[in-house]
């Protein structure tokens, strides 16, 4: 009798294990399918904006299933080598910002940037500010920066958070609250 009970428990455990493995495989398949679909869906808009930002220098952006950018080709050159590893830090940051904007647009979300454009030159900065203003017409853009002058223009609300911070200095036994 004990042997039968043990064999039944073993059978039930094996059935549970197979069920969990089937669920895991199904979830992985769905994740891969959806991830590839999202990457394909966003590659077009990001490529288009990246081309506009770089004045047509780059094109052919590919996005992987995890929304990583495995390759960027030089525009207008057939069979051009992948140049993503040769992009400057600033250009990579700008490409990442464009991807974040595309995702925020796709899901109707707010975008929060923390000095993602600190390496942008004046022309690209102006392009990004115009793009962020366009985005803000349909969503909300929050930019944390040490360079607020880059974003100043009519209709843009700039809040100096440092003026509203409570500062604690435990060694001196002091606390200072800056009034609003």
PEFENLIN-V751000 format. One record per residue. N is the residue number from 1. PHI is phi in degrees with one decimal (* if undefined). OMEGA is omega in whole degrees, -180 to 180 (none if undefined). Layout:
# PEFENLIN-V751000
<<N;PHI;OMEGA> <N;PHI;OMEGA>>
This chain:
# PEFENLIN-V751000
<<1;*;179> <2;-61.4;179> <3;-62.1;179> <4;-62.7;179> <5;-63.2;180> <6;-65.9;178> <7;-65.0;178> <8;-65.1;177> <9;-61.8;178> <10;-61.3;179> <11;-61.2;179> <12;-62.8;178> <13;-64.4;178> <14;-63.3;178> <15;-63.7;177> <16;-61.2;-180> <17;-61.9;178> <18;-64.2;178> <19;-65.0;179> <20;-64.7;178> <21;-65.0;177> <22;-63.5;177> <23;-61.2;179> <24;-61.6;179> <25;-62.5;179> <26;-63.9;179> <27;-63.8;178> <28;-64.1;178> <29;-61.2;180> <30;-64.3;180> <31;-61.0;180> <32;-65.0;180> <33;-65.4;-179> <34;-66.9;180> <35;-62.7;178> <36;-65.0;180> <37;-64.5;180> <38;-64.4;177> <39;-59.8;179> <40;-67.3;-178> <41;-67.8;-176> <42;-90.3;-177> <43;-59.2;-179> <44;-61.0;-180> <45;-61.1;180> <46;-68.1;178> <47;-60.2;-179> <48;-61.7;180> <49;-69.6;179> <50;-64.4;176> <51;-63.4;179> <52;-66.0;180> <53;-61.4;-176> <54;-96.5;178> <55;54.5;175> <56;79.3;-178> <57;-69.3;-177> <58;-119.1;176> <59;-164.4;177> <60;66.4;177> <61;-69.4;174> <62;-114.1;176> <63;-114.9;179> <64;-81.8;-177> <65;-65.5;178> <66;-94.4;-179> <67;63.5;171> <68;-82.8;-179> <69;-106.9;-178> <70;-72.4;-180> <71;-156.6;173> <72;-137.1;-179> <73;-104.5;174> <74;-74.5;-176> <75;-67.7;174> <76;80.9;179> <77;-115.7;-180> <78;-67.8;-178> <79;57.3;178> <80;-67.5;178> <81;-70.0;176> <82;-67.0;-177> <83;-116.6;-174> <84;-58.7;180> <85;-70.1;-179> <86;-99.0;178> <87;-70.3;177> <88;-69.2;178> <89;-57.7;-180> <90;-62.0;-180> <91;-66.8;176> <92;-63.8;177> <93;-60.9;-180> <94;-67.6;177> <95;-63.3;178> <96;-62.9;178> <97;-65.6;177> <98;-62.6;177> <99;-64.8;178> <100;-61.3;177> <101;-62.8;-180> <102;-64.1;178> <103;-65.4;180> <104;-60.4;177> <105;-63.3;-176> <106;-64.0;-178> <107;-104.5;178> <108;66.8;-175> <109;-111.6;171> <110;-76.9;175> <111;-113.1;178> <112;-120.2;180> <113;-116.1;179> <114;-114.5;180> <115;52.8;178> <116;-69.4;-174> <117;-112.5;-176> <118;-63.8;-179> <119;-95.5;-177> <120;-80.1;174> <121;-77.5;-174> <122;-60.0;-178> <123;-66.1;180> <124;-68.9;178> <125;-62.9;179> <126;-61.9;178> <127;-61.8;-179> <128;-66.4;179> <129;-61.6;177> <130;-63.0;179> <131;-66.2;178> <132;-66.4;176> <133;-63.4;178> <134;-62.0;178> <135;-62.6;-177> <136;-64.6;177> <137;-69.2;-179> <138;-114.0;-178> <139;-141.0;179> <140;-129.1;177> <141;-119.5;177> <142;-117.7;-179> <143;-120.8;174> <144;-98.8;-175> <145;-150.4;172> <146;-96.6;-179> <147;-126.4;-176> <148;-62.4;180> <149;-60.0;179> <150;-64.7;-173> <151;-111.2;-176> <152;-67.9;175> <153;-169.7;-180> <154;-59.5;178> <155;88.5;179> <156;-102.2;-179> <157;-91.5;180> <158;-111.2;179> <159;-116.4;177> <160;-86.0;-176> <161;-64.6;-178> <162;-59.9;179> <163;-74.9;-176> <164;-113.1;-176> <165;-89.8;170> <166;-89.3;-178> <167;-107.5;179> <168;-111.7;177> <169;-125.0;-172> <170;-62.8;-178> <171;-62.1;-178> <172;-94.0;-178> <173;69.0;-177> <174;-112.2;166> <175;-138.0;-177> <176;-133.0;176> <177;-110.3;179> <178;-82.4;-178> <179;-68.7;178> <180;-79.5;none>>
